[in-house]
């Protein structure tokens, strides 16, 4: 699997090696070993511009997902899942609100973005929201087995 990480911010320290290992665990759990995932860690200003330009929402957000076509493969034949963009500024604020560490919030947002890349959509229906919530909890437990998501952003 290929995990392409670009940390385009300097506000919050991110252990890139550890983070990529955690993302690898998520992809393995989802049976996506033969895939490529791009991750961008950025600031509110950048994600605000992306949210405005691609979703028509003139405000910052925590995470955005840009899925690739299901048939897209890279030069080594791995399925290209798409891009997940995370605002570390928002992640840090939400971590405090959710009573999570910054690292835990970063993984939570990564899971959320990754599930959107795989076709999950909590805005489609209550059933879909329930399924996505269950998958989020399950995946979070693979990275943080001793942590329970309770009262965190609807989890």
C-alpha positions as CSV (number, residue, x, y, z in Angstrom):
1,X,0.0,0.0,0.0
2,X,1.1,3.5,-0.7
3,X,0.3,6.3,1.9
4,X,1.3,9.7,0.5
5,X,1.5,12.2,3.3
6,X,2.1,15.9,3.0
7,X,2.3,17.9,6.2
8,X,1.8,21.4,4.9
9,X,1.5,23.0,8.3
10,X,3.9,23.8,11.2
11,X,1.4,24.6,14.0
12,X,1.1,21.1,15.5
13,X,3.8,18.5,15.6
14,X,2.8,15.3,13.8
15,X,4.9,12.1,14.1
16,X,4.6,11.2,10.4
17,X,6.1,7.7,10.8
18,X,3.6,6.8,13.6
19,X,0.6,8.4,11.8
20,X,1.4,6.6,8.6
21,X,1.6,3.3,10.6
22,X,-1.8,4.0,12.1
23,X,-3.3,4.7,8.7
24,X,-1.7,1.5,7.4
25,X,-3.6,-0.3,10.2
26,X,-6.8,1.3,9.1
27,X,-6.3,0.3,5.4
28,X,-5.4,-3.3,6.4
29,X,-8.5,-3.5,8.5
30,X,-10.5,-2.4,5.5
31,X,-8.8,-4.9,3.2
32,X,-7.3,-2.1,1.2
33,X,-3.6,-3.3,1.2
34,X,-3.4,-2.9,-2.6
35,X,-4.3,0.8,-2.6
36,X,-2.9,4.3,-2.6
37,X,-4.2,7.0,-0.2
38,X,-3.1,10.7,-0.3
39,X,-3.3,12.7,3.0
40,X,-2.8,16.4,3.3
41,X,-2.5,18.0,6.8
42,X,-3.1,21.7,6.5
43,X,-4.4,24.9,8.2
44,X,-7.9,26.3,8.4
45,X,-7.1,28.9,5.7
46,X,-6.4,26.3,3.1
47,X,-9.2,23.9,4.0
48,X,-11.6,27.0,4.0
49,X,-10.5,27.7,0.4
50,X,-11.0,24.1,-0.7
51,X,-14.4,23.9,1.1
52,X,-15.5,27.1,-0.7
53,X,-14.2,26.1,-4.1
54,X,-15.3,22.4,-4.2
55,X,-18.4,22.4,-1.9
56,X,-19.6,25.9,-2.1
57,X,-19.4,26.3,1.7
58,X,-17.6,29.5,2.7
59,X,-16.2,28.3,6.0
60,X,-13.4,26.1,7.3
61,X,-14.1,22.5,8.1
62,X,-12.3,19.7,9.8
63,X,-11.9,17.2,6.9
64,X,-12.6,16.9,3.2
65,X,-12.5,13.9,1.0
66,X,-11.9,13.8,-2.7
67,X,-12.5,10.3,-4.1
68,X,-10.9,9.0,-7.2
69,X,-12.7,7.1,-9.9
70,X,-13.1,3.4,-8.8
71,X,-11.1,2.3,-11.8
72,X,-8.2,4.7,-11.1
73,X,-4.9,2.9,-10.5
74,X,-1.4,4.2,-10.0
75,X,1.7,3.2,-12.0
76,X,2.2,0.1,-9.8
77,X,-1.4,-1.1,-10.3
78,X,-2.7,0.0,-6.8
79,X,-6.2,1.4,-6.6
80,X,-6.1,5.1,-6.0
81,X,-8.6,5.8,-3.2
82,X,-8.3,9.6,-3.3
83,X,-7.3,12.4,-1.1
84,X,-8.2,13.3,2.5
85,X,-7.5,16.8,3.6
86,X,-7.4,17.6,7.4
87,X,-7.2,21.0,9.1
88,X,-4.9,20.5,12.1
89,X,-6.1,23.7,13.6
90,X,-9.6,22.4,13.7
91,X,-8.4,19.0,14.8
92,X,-6.7,20.6,17.8
93,X,-9.8,22.5,18.8
94,X,-12.0,19.5,18.4
95,X,-9.6,17.3,20.3
96,X,-10.1,19.5,23.4
97,X,-13.9,19.6,22.9
98,X,-14.0,15.8,22.4
99,X,-11.7,15.0,25.3
100,X,-9.3,13.3,22.9
101,X,-5.6,13.7,22.3
102,X,-4.6,15.6,19.2
103,X,-3.3,12.3,17.7
104,X,-6.7,10.5,18.5
105,X,-8.6,13.4,16.9
106,X,-6.3,13.2,13.8
107,X,-7.1,9.5,13.5
108,X,-10.8,10.1,14.0
109,X,-10.8,12.7,11.1
110,X,-8.7,10.4,9.0
111,X,-11.2,7.6,9.5
112,X,-14.1,9.9,8.6
113,X,-12.4,11.0,5.4
114,X,-11.4,7.5,4.5
115,X,-14.9,6.2,4.9
116,X,-16.2,8.9,2.6
117,X,-13.7,7.8,0.0
118,X,-15.1,4.3,0.3
119,X,-18.6,5.5,-0.3
120,X,-20.0,5.9,3.2
121,X,-22.1,9.0,3.6
122,X,-23.7,10.0,6.9
123,X,-25.7,12.7,5.3
124,X,-27.6,10.3,2.9
125,X,-29.9,8.8,5.5
126,X,-30.2,7.8,9.2
127,X,-29.3,4.2,8.4
128,X,-26.2,5.3,6.5
129,X,-25.3,7.6,9.4
130,X,-25.7,4.7,11.9
131,X,-23.5,2.4,9.6
132,X,-20.8,5.0,9.3
133,X,-20.8,5.6,13.1
134,X,-20.4,1.9,13.7
135,X,-17.6,1.6,11.2
136,X,-15.9,4.7,12.7
137,X,-16.0,3.1,16.2
138,X,-14.7,-0.2,14.9
139,X,-11.8,1.4,13.0
140,X,-10.9,3.7,15.9
141,X,-10.6,0.7,18.2
142,X,-8.1,-1.0,15.8
143,X,-5.7,2.0,16.4
144,X,-6.7,2.7,20.0
145,X,-8.0,-0.5,21.4
146,X,-8.3,0.8,25.0
147,X,-10.2,3.9,24.0
148,X,-14.0,4.2,23.6
149,X,-15.6,6.9,21.5
150,X,-18.4,8.2,23.7
151,X,-20.1,11.6,23.1
152,X,-17.6,12.5,20.5
153,X,-19.2,14.2,17.5
154,X,-22.2,11.9,17.6
155,X,-20.1,8.8,18.4
